[in-house]
Amino acid sequence: MAPADSHPDPVLSRPLHQDVLEWPSGRVETRRTGDAEEVLFVVGGHGRLTAAGAAHELEPESGAYIPPGCSYELESTGETPLRIVAVRIPDPDPGDGTGAPVVRRLADQEAHEATTDREFRIVADPSTGLRSATHFVGYIPTKRAPDHFHTYDEVIYVLDGEGVFHAHGEQQRLGPGSRIELAARTVHCLENTGDHVMRVVAVFRPAGSPAAAYYPDGTPAYAGIPPVQAQ
């Protein structure tokens, strides 16, 4: 399915960059983060991430954080292809230079509540080493949320479920593998039109809470979120 782009802000010179990587069993590839941070989320297959002499096993629904200046090796070790959603985060916040890759299983992370009966689990954020962004999986029920906006830039990948993305007076059908680029302050709604919970994996910058949403007039959509001025 073609990406659903939400007209990213043209003044954003170095936006988040999202790729879907797929390697057959046995393939090994060396990658480098350079001056950026990178986060990975395994959609399917099994693999191994090796960096600085340490090996980390990868399984479906595990996430990895890779710091700037890191050279690492990815190997597809399962019988089926290794499929990964990778997001590159340029111009990261300064760090102490001692960061190392961190791998975390989604199933081990605590669920948190967001608006309209939605939930999310954090895969990586500044508390786990990711300097500049938040990497999470969101759970979207069949109940539609009101139109809203965020104060961060975001890229989204649909893991499973069916839905419609509403923005700029237009609609885009979504399904597994659909991708969205969402500029800060874009009023939108991601509606689940299926019979089961839709799941997405997303990265947004600057880091914060996925629950930090605002209605078009700037009113916080969730208790405890500070108000902002609407544009």
Buried (B, 14 or more C-beta within 10 A) or exposed (E): EEBBBBEBEEEEEEBBBBEEBEBEBEBEEEBEBEEBBBBBBBBBBBBBBBBEEEEBEBBBBBBBBBBBBBEBEBBBBBEEBBBBBBBBBBEBBEBEEEBEBBBBBBEEBEEBEBBBEBBBBBBBBBEBBBBBBBBBBBBBBBEBBEEBBBBBBBBBBBBBBBBBBBBEEEEBEBEBBBBBBBBBBBBBBBBBEBEEBBBBBBBBBEBBBBBBBBBEEEEBBBEEBEEBEEE
